[in-house]
Amino acid sequence: MQKSKTVYITRKVHFNAAHKLYNPAWSEEENEAFFGKCANKYYHGHNFDMYVTIKGVADENTGMVMDLKQLKKIINTYVVDKLDHRNINHDVDFMKNKMASIENLVVAIWEQLEPHITEGKLHAIKLYETERQFVEYFGE
C-alpha cells in the first residue's frame, strides 16, 4: 500500500484597500517621524495580492485536498468582501482597535479563515502590499 503524500495547494486573490499607520498615543510629529508618509492623515492605498496555502492529503475519491472553488468562496466571504475598496482603519470589523500594518492584517486574516477550513489545514498566508514588500504567516 502506497503512503499518502502531503501536498500544498494555493489560491491567489487580489483586493484594494486603504490604511494609515498611526499610533494614537503619539503626537502627529512622532507618527510622521516614525511612519513617514504611511502616517498621511488622508490615508494611502495598496493593491494587495494574497496567497492562501492549504496542506493535506488528496482525497482518494476526488483527488483534491480541498475544492478550490470552496476555498475561493471562503476567502471572498470572510476576507476579500470585507477588505476590498475599504479603509482598513475604519471599515474592517476584524481590524478594529489594531494598528493597520500588514503584519497585524495577515494575522487577523488567518483568524478569519482558519475556522472555516475544514478540508486540509491552513498552512500559510502570504500578503503582498507592494511587489517588493510582503509578509508571510504560518499560524504561530
C-alpha positions as CSV (number, residue, x, y, z in Angstrom):
1,M,0.0,0.0,0.0
2,Q,1.4,3.4,-1.0
3,K,1.7,6.0,1.7
4,S,-0.4,9.1,1.3
5,K,1.6,12.2,0.4
6,T,1.1,15.7,1.8
7,V,0.6,18.4,-0.9
8,Y,0.2,22.2,-0.7
9,I,-2.4,24.0,-2.8
10,T,-2.6,27.8,-3.1
11,R,-5.3,30.2,-4.1
12,K,-4.3,33.8,-5.1
13,V,-6.7,36.6,-4.6
14,H,-6.5,40.4,-5.1
15,F,-8.1,43.3,-3.2
16,N,-7.6,47.1,-2.9
17,A,-7.6,48.8,0.4
18,A,-6.5,52.0,2.1
19,H,-5.0,52.5,5.5
20,K,-2.6,54.6,7.5
21,L,-0.1,53.7,10.2
22,Y,-0.7,55.9,13.2
23,N,-0.2,55.4,16.9
24,P,-2.9,57.4,18.7
25,A,-0.7,57.6,21.8
26,W,1.9,59.6,19.8
27,S,1.9,63.1,18.6
28,E,1.4,63.8,14.9
29,E,5.1,64.7,14.7
30,E,6.2,61.4,16.3
31,N,3.9,59.4,14.0
32,E,5.3,61.3,11.0
33,A,8.9,60.8,12.1
34,F,8.4,57.0,12.6
35,F,5.9,56.1,9.9
36,G,6.7,58.7,7.3
37,K,4.2,59.1,4.5
38,C,2.4,56.0,5.7
39,A,1.0,58.2,8.5
40,N,-0.6,60.5,6.0
41,K,-3.8,61.9,7.6
42,Y,-5.6,61.3,4.3
43,Y,-4.6,57.6,4.2
44,H,-3.0,55.8,1.3
45,G,-3.9,52.7,-0.7
46,H,-2.4,49.5,-1.9
47,N,-3.3,46.8,-4.5
48,F,-2.9,43.7,-2.3
49,D,-2.2,40.2,-3.6
50,M,-2.7,37.4,-1.2
51,Y,-1.8,33.7,-1.4
52,V,-3.6,31.3,0.8
53,T,-2.0,27.8,1.1
54,I,-3.7,24.7,2.3
55,K,-1.9,21.5,3.1
56,G,-3.2,18.0,3.2
57,V,-3.5,14.6,1.6
58,A,-5.6,14.4,-1.6
59,D,-8.9,12.6,-1.1
60,E,-8.9,9.3,-2.9
61,N,-12.3,9.9,-4.4
62,T,-11.8,13.5,-5.6
63,G,-8.0,13.7,-6.0
64,M,-8.2,17.0,-4.1
65,V,-7.0,18.3,-0.7
66,M,-9.8,20.9,-0.9
67,D,-12.1,22.0,-3.7
68,L,-10.5,25.4,-4.7
69,K,-13.9,26.8,-5.6
70,Q,-14.9,26.3,-2.0
71,L,-11.6,27.9,-0.8
72,K,-12.3,30.9,-3.1
73,K,-15.8,31.2,-1.6
74,I,-14.4,31.2,2.0
75,I,-11.7,33.7,1.2
76,N,-14.1,36.1,-0.5
77,T,-16.8,35.8,2.2
78,Y,-14.5,36.2,5.2
79,V,-11.7,38.4,3.8
80,V,-12.0,40.0,0.4
81,D,-15.6,41.2,0.7
82,K,-14.7,42.9,4.0
83,L,-11.4,44.5,2.7
84,D,-11.8,45.3,-0.9
85,H,-12.2,49.0,-1.6
86,R,-12.4,49.7,2.2
87,N,-10.5,51.7,4.7
88,I,-8.7,49.1,7.0
89,N,-8.6,51.5,9.9
90,H,-12.3,52.3,9.9
91,D,-14.3,49.8,7.8
92,V,-13.0,46.4,8.7
93,D,-14.5,44.8,11.7
94,F,-11.7,42.3,12.4
95,M,-9.1,45.1,12.4
96,K,-11.0,47.3,15.0
97,N,-8.5,48.7,17.6
98,K,-5.5,47.2,15.8
99,M,-2.6,49.0,14.1
100,A,-3.3,48.6,10.4
101,S,0.1,47.2,9.5
102,I,0.4,44.3,7.1
103,E,1.9,42.2,10.0
104,N,-1.3,42.7,12.0
105,L,-3.5,42.3,8.9
106,V,-2.1,38.9,7.9
107,V,-2.7,37.5,11.5
108,A,-6.2,38.9,11.5
109,I,-6.9,37.4,8.1
110,W,-5.6,34.0,9.4
111,E,-8.0,34.3,12.3
112,Q,-10.9,34.9,9.8
113,L,-10.1,32.0,7.6
114,E,-8.8,29.2,9.8
115,P,-12.1,28.2,11.5
116,H,-13.7,27.7,8.0
117,I,-11.0,25.5,6.5
118,T,-12.4,22.0,7.2
119,E,-10.6,20.1,4.4
120,G,-6.9,20.1,4.8
121,K,-5.2,22.6,7.1
122,L,-4.4,26.2,6.6
123,H,-0.7,26.3,6.1
124,A,0.4,29.8,5.2
125,I,-0.8,33.2,4.1
126,K,1.5,35.4,2.0
127,L,0.2,39.0,1.7
128,Y,1.8,41.4,-0.8
129,E,1.4,45.1,0.0
130,T,3.6,46.0,-3.0
131,E,5.5,43.9,-5.4
132,R,8.6,44.3,-3.3
133,Q,7.0,44.2,0.2
134,F,5.2,41.3,1.7
135,V,4.6,39.3,4.8
136,E,4.1,35.6,5.4
137,Y,2.3,34.0,8.3
138,F,2.1,30.3,9.3
139,G,-0.3,30.5,12.3
140,E,2.3,30.5,15.0
